[in-house]
Amino acid sequence: MTNSTLLNAPLRSADVWRGSDMQGEQGWIAQFSNAELNELDNTIKGLATHYENPVGVSHKDFSMPLLEAKFKAIRIELEDGRGFQVLRGLPVERYSLEQSKIMLWALSLLLGSPQEQDRAGNLMHSVVNTGKKVTANSSTRGYETDDELTFHNDGGDAFMLLCLKTAVSGGVSKLVSVSQLFNEILLRDPQLAKVLQEPFYFDTRSQHKDGRQTQASPIMNFFEGKLSALYKRQYIETAQRFPNTPRLTKEQIEAIDLIDELCNDPSIQLSFSMQPGDVQIGNNYSIFHARTKYQDHAEDSLKRHLLRTWITLPNGRSLPPIFAQTREFSTSYTRRLAA
């Protein structure tokens, strides 16, 4: 195994894009066809009669050739294209919560292999406001709150979000190209681009498999021709609560300040509101995503609700060895070696 190499030249890959360019190009939004919806409906109803728990379903338990072809193309787009896709038009109002979970699970299996999202081994999470808050001394994670989620990436090669219900207001989704972000940082301050390729310490939120409190990884990792990122500013900052965590340097703070400044540039970020029945899919190495704070409904039955899976892709890139030590990417790293 070799380590990441220092990247000091701008990237020219297909995942370099600006939000201002994407706003006028609608290829990143795709509708489900009626034939695809019928195929999915038959599968959901068939599986629901045999499985109480959706994660008990395997790929061999159903056949959806139309959607199989669609998701094969999406896998290629995630790894060799822009790095994300939004699918629109699932009639989620027709289905119970359990049927919707089967729907997301089946679609996740078409994309790749779902993986655990926490130390308990849960393979699917409800993204809903629980009333908790992320504090320095808690294990609460951002998806359990109605707070703004600043730009970050999730675990696994890719994330998939199925929108069931929206908030009264807010909750706007935002995406940024990591490669575009790196190019902008390199242009402004090459020294900070170098700093971002050196280790930062992250709070694991008590979710690491081996129980460690923190993990160390560069934010930007260039390995075998691909730039792969790991970024959660909030967890970089809460890691500072542990006395054995090295203190952030002035340059490190300047570097993450620049990331946040650039991510919040309207010309760099792509903003859109998810609708019920939307599916958002992103490559976790090449895309940072965010969500604005939202105002929820008072009634529990109406509250904003998304379902989420993390997925290892069969066509996923080679990963830097440092990712083997992270809670987010260790599963995909291990699966890649075993393939």
Sequence and secondary structure as in RCSB ss.txt:
>XXXX:A:sequence
MTNSTLLNAPLRSADVWRGSDMQGEQGWIAQFSNAELNELDNTIKGLATHYENPVGVSHKDFSMPLLEAKFKAIR
IELEDGRGFQVLRGLPVERYSLEQSKIMLWALSLLLGSPQEQDRAGNLMHSVVNTGKKVTANSSTRGYETDDELT
FHNDGGDAFMLLCLKTAVSGGVSKLVSVSQLFNEILLRDPQLAKVLQEPFYFDTRSQHKDGRQTQASPIMNFFEG
KLSALYKRQYIETAQRFPNTPRLTKEQIEAIDLIDELCNDPSIQLSFSMQPGDVQIGNNYSIFHARTKYQDHAED
SLKRHLLRTWITLPNGRSLPPIFAQTREFSTSYTRRLAA
>XXXX:A:secstr
        S   STT   HHHHTT GGGEEE  HHHHHHHHHHHHHHHTT SSGGG  GGG   HHHHHHHHHHH
HHHHHSSSEEEEE   GGGS HHHHHHHHHHHHHHHSEEE  STT  S EEE   S    TT    GGGSSS EE
EE  SSSEEEEEEEE  SEE  EEEEEHHHHHHHHHHH HHHHHHTTSEEEEE TT  TT  SEEEEESEEEETT
EEEE  BHHHHHHGGGSTTS    HHHHHHHHHHHHHHT TTT EEE   TT EEEEETTTEEEEE  EE  SSG
GGS EEEEEEEE TT     GGGGGSTTTHHHHHHHHH 
